[in-house]
């Protein structure tokens, strides 16, 4: 399976490993969703809560731009006092301070949260954000696109149907998105396959996904692991199989399969790049220099671009 996925990758996208130099800006850890798989969020009255101002977010984006980053990835918790207008101000202010940087921001769940807070429809909210400078959206908040699983791990989040609606609306309005899966908790292989099949159907209809990013469940300090509901993440073999099967199922629809070395570690990420993946998730200039110095395998070469594909 690995050999077939690797050969399919070679025939489809060649031997170049692509990546983006970016900066992640998580502007608030306050969230009302209370997902069982999350160890990041805090209650609105927690002593260690934080919320960056628009100016602080823009300052960090400008710093990244001046240091050579081509993209900022901006996401945060579902803060009860934030709506779509706050997201729009973030985009406007960043574009004023770093006009050429690519803004990759706001998960489908944030889009819904922001639209509801501002009294807007999903279409109105995404159109407003696009006009403010939003270039693309992360396809996170997908977790597993199966409502039975979602009721266990993230009952406070949107349904599968709502996630699909937001993604299709973004694509229709000219905002491309990534696509993701978060696996290795209470899910099973049949859920992974149905998730991949749904993404493939969406891509055939919209052509709006730029890449697919498998995200292995990080279990320490999460509620669903501490209470015995979830296992301690995927095995290494499952991680490799996920990337290989993703290439086999998605290849003719989503050409780019990205591996997150932050999730898997550098060595396992290298293995996945020989099991169907062709993109490498990077965060920040320091990581870029580290990877360039440490990463050479199977004659593959690295290429940095403003977009993953």
C-alpha positions in Angstrom: 0.0 0.0 0.0 2.8 2.4 0.9 4.7 1.6 -2.3 1.5 2.2 -4.4 0.8 5.5 -2.6 4.4 6.7 -3.1 4.4 5.8 -6.8 1.0 7.5 -7.3 2.4 10.6 -5.5 5.4 10.6 -7.8 3.3 10.3 -10.9 0.9 13.0 -9.8 3.0 15.8 -8.2 6.6 14.6 -8.7 9.4 14.5 -6.1 9.3 18.1 -4.8 8.3 18.5 -1.1 6.5 21.8 -0.7 5.9 24.0 2.3 5.0 27.5 3.4 6.9 29.7 5.7 4.2 31.1 8.1 3.4 32.2 11.6 0.6 30.8 13.6 -1.3 33.4 15.7 -3.7 31.9 18.2 -5.3 35.2 19.3 -7.4 33.8 22.2 -7.6 30.7 24.3 -11.1 31.5 25.6 -13.7 29.1 24.1 -17.2 28.2 24.9 -17.3 25.0 22.8 -15.7 22.7 25.5 -14.5 20.0 23.1 -13.4 16.9 24.9 -10.2 16.5 22.7 -8.9 20.1 23.4 -6.3 20.9 26.1 -5.9 24.5 24.9 -9.1 26.3 25.6 -10.0 28.2 28.8 -13.3 29.4 30.3 -14.1 33.1 30.0 -13.3 33.7 33.7 -10.1 31.5 33.8 -7.1 33.2 35.4 -4.8 32.2 32.5 -7.2 33.4 29.7 -6.0 35.8 27.1 -7.3 37.8 24.1 -5.0 39.7 21.8 -6.0 43.1 20.5 -6.4 43.6 16.8 -3.2 45.8 16.9 -1.3 43.0 18.6 -2.3 40.4 16.0 -1.4 42.8 13.2 2.0 43.5 14.9 2.8 39.8 15.0 1.8 39.4 11.3 4.0 42.3 10.3 6.9 40.8 12.3 6.5 37.6 10.4 6.3 39.3 7.1 9.5 41.3 7.7 11.3 38.1 8.7 10.4 36.4 5.4 7.1 34.6 6.1 4.6 34.6 3.2 1.6 33.6 5.3 -0.1 34.0 8.7 -2.4 31.4 10.0 -4.9 33.0 12.4 -7.3 31.0 14.6 -8.6 31.3 18.1 -11.2 29.9 20.5 -14.9 30.8 20.4 -14.8 33.9 22.6 -18.3 35.0 23.6 -17.6 38.7 23.0 -16.1 38.2 19.5 -18.1 38.3 16.2 -17.4 38.6 12.5 -16.6 42.3 12.7 -13.6 41.5 15.0 -12.4 39.0 12.4 -12.8 41.6 9.6 -10.8 44.2 11.6 -8.0 41.7 12.0 -7.8 41.2 8.2 -8.0 44.9 7.4 -5.3 45.8 9.9 -3.0 43.1 8.8 -3.3 44.1 5.1 -2.5 47.7 6.1 0.7 46.7 7.9 1.8 43.8 5.7 0.0 44.2 2.3 1.5 41.2 0.5 1.1 38.6 3.2 -1.4 35.7 2.7 -4.1 35.6 5.4 -5.1 32.0 6.1 -7.6 32.4 8.9 -10.8 31.4 10.7 -12.1 27.8 10.9 -15.6 27.0 9.7 -16.6 26.9 13.4 -15.3 30.4 13.9 -17.2 31.5 10.8 -20.4 30.2 12.3 -19.7 31.7 15.7 -18.8 35.1 14.2 -21.8 35.2 11.9 -24.2 34.4 14.6 -22.7 37.0 16.9 -23.0 39.7 14.2 -26.4 38.6 13.0 -25.2 37.7 9.6 -25.7 34.7 7.3 -22.7 32.5 6.5 -22.5 34.0 3.0 -22.6 37.6 4.3 -19.9 36.8 6.8 -17.5 35.2 4.4 -18.1 37.9 1.8 -17.3 40.6 4.4 -14.1 38.8 5.4 -13.0 38.4 1.8 -13.5 42.1 1.2 -11.5 42.8 4.4 -8.5 40.8 3.0 -9.1 37.1 3.9 -7.3 35.0 1.3 -8.0 31.4 2.4 -9.5 29.4 5.3 -8.2 26.4 7.3 -10.5 23.4 6.9 -10.2 22.6 10.6 -13.1 22.0 13.0 -13.8 19.0 10.8 -12.4 16.5 13.3 -14.4 13.4 12.1 -17.2 14.2 9.8 -19.6 11.8 11.5 -22.3 13.2 13.8 -22.2 10.1 16.1 -18.5 10.7 16.8 -19.0 14.5 17.0 -21.6 14.1 19.7 -18.9 12.3 21.8 -15.9 14.5 21.2 -17.3 17.9 20.4 -21.0 18.2 21.2 -20.8 22.0 21.3 -19.6 22.2 17.7 -21.4 22.3 14.4 -22.9 19.3 12.7 -21.3 17.7 9.7 -23.9 19.3 7.5 -23.1 22.7 8.8 -19.4 22.2 8.2 -20.0 21.2 4.6 -22.2 24.2 4.2 -19.5 26.6 5.4 -16.9 25.0 3.2 -19.0 25.0 0.1 -20.0 28.6 0.6 -16.4 29.6 1.0 -15.4 27.8 -2.2 -18.4 29.4 -4.0 -17.3 32.8 -3.0 -13.7 32.3 -4.2 -12.1 31.5 -0.8 -10.1 28.3 -1.0 -9.7 26.1 2.0 -7.6 23.2 3.3 -9.2 20.0 4.5 -8.3 18.0 7.6 -9.1 15.0 9.7 -8.4 14.5 13.4 -8.0 10.8 14.1 -6.9 8.3 16.7 -9.4 8.9 19.6 -12.8 7.2 19.6 -13.0 6.9 15.9 -12.5 3.7 13.7 -11.2 3.1 10.2 -14.8 3.1 8.8 -15.2 6.7 10.0 -11.9 7.7 8.4 -13.0 6.3 5.0 -16.4 7.9 5.0 -14.7 11.2 6.0 -12.3 11.0 3.1 -15.1 10.0 0.7 -17.1 13.1 1.7 -14.1 15.4 1.2 -13.6 13.8 -2.2 -17.2 14.5 -3.1 -16.9 18.1 -2.1 -13.8 18.6 -4.1 -15.3 17.1 -7.2 -18.1 19.6 -6.9 -16.2 22.7 -5.9 -12.5 22.3 -6.6 -11.9 24.5 -3.6 -9.6 22.4 -1.4 -5.9 23.2 -1.7 -4.6 20.2 0.3 -5.6 17.5 2.8 -3.9 17.5 6.2 -4.2 14.4 8.5 -3.9 15.5 12.2 -3.1 12.8 14.7 -4.9 13.1 18.0 -2.6 14.5 20.7 -4.1 13.0 23.9 -2.3 14.3 27.0 -4.4 16.6 29.2 -7.6 16.0 27.2 -10.9 15.2 28.8 -11.8 12.3 26.6 -8.6 10.6 27.4 -8.5 11.3 31.1 -12.1 9.9 31.5 -11.2 6.8 29.6 -13.3 7.5 26.5 -10.4 7.8 24.1 -7.3 5.8 23.4 -3.8 7.5 23.5 -3.7 8.6 19.9 -3.0 6.7 16.7 -0.2 4.2 16.4 2.8 5.0 14.2 1.5 2.4 11.7 -1.9 4.0 11.6 -0.3 7.4 11.0 1.6 6.0 7.9 -1.5 4.2 6.7 -3.6 7.3 7.0 -1.3 9.3 4.7 -1.1 6.4 2.2 -4.8 5.8 2.1 -5.5 9.5 1.8 -3.3 9.5 -1.4 -5.1 6.5 -2.8 -8.6 7.9 -2.2 -8.0 11.6 -2.8 -5.3 11.6 -5.5 -7.6 12.4 -8.5 -9.4 15.1 -6.5 -7.0 16.6 -3.9 -3.5 16.5 -5.3 -1.6 17.7 -2.2 -1.4 15.6 0.9 0.4 17.4 3.7 2.1 15.8 6.7 2.4 17.7 10.0 5.9 17.1 11.4 4.8 19.1 14.5 2.2 16.3 15.2 4.3 13.3 14.1 7.9 14.3 14.7 10.5 14.8 12.0 11.4 11.1 11.4 7.8 9.8 11.1 7.0 12.8 8.9 9.9 11.8 6.6 8.4 8.3 6.4 5.0 9.7 5.5 6.6 11.7 2.7 7.5 8.3 1.2 4.0 7.0 1.8 2.0 9.4 -0.4 2.5 12.8 1.2 4.1 15.7 -0.7 3.7 18.7 1.6 5.4 19.4 4.8 3.7 21.6 7.5 6.1 24.2 8.8 5.7 27.0 11.4 8.1 29.9 11.5 11.6 30.7 10.2 13.4 28.8 12.9 11.6 25.6 11.9 12.4 26.2 8.2 16.1 26.4 8.9 15.9 23.3 11.1 14.1 21.3 8.4 16.4 22.4 5.6 19.4 21.3 7.7 17.9 18.0 8.9 15.7 16.9 6.0 17.1 15.0 3.0 15.5 11.7 2.1 15.2 9.6 -1.0 16.4 12.3 -3.4 13.4 14.5 -2.6 14.0 18.3 -2.7 12.3 21.1 -0.8 10.5 24.0 -2.4 9.0 27.0 -0.6 6.1 28.8 -2.2 3.4 31.3 -1.2 0.8 28.6 -1.4 1.2 24.9 -0.6 0.5 23.7 -4.1 
